[in-house]
């Protein structure tokens, strides 16, 4: 794309459905998680996340599969 073609483009923000209240709630949750991590504790909702993300979590044992 040449500079000339670039001049006609308009930059617009990406649409989002996140409200300011939701943004603040997420920020507070992240701040709590970081504080717990600094204290050497794992936030309860993050338990097992790293293992699952890197594939080292043990899969659930399946006793029986049924076709309904």
C-alpha positions, 0 to 999 in steps of 0.5 A: 500500500502506498502512502497515497492509499494510506491517506484515505484510511480511517482508524477506528477503535475495535468494538467492545462490550466491556463496560467500565464496571466490568473493566474495574472488576477484572482489574481488581481480580488481577490485583488480588491474584498478583498479591496472592502470588507475591505472598507465594499463594495460588489464587483458588480459581487458578489451581491447575491452570498452568498444568492444564495449559502446558498439557501436564495435567493428569486426564480424568480416569474414565470407568465406563462409556455408555451410548445413550 
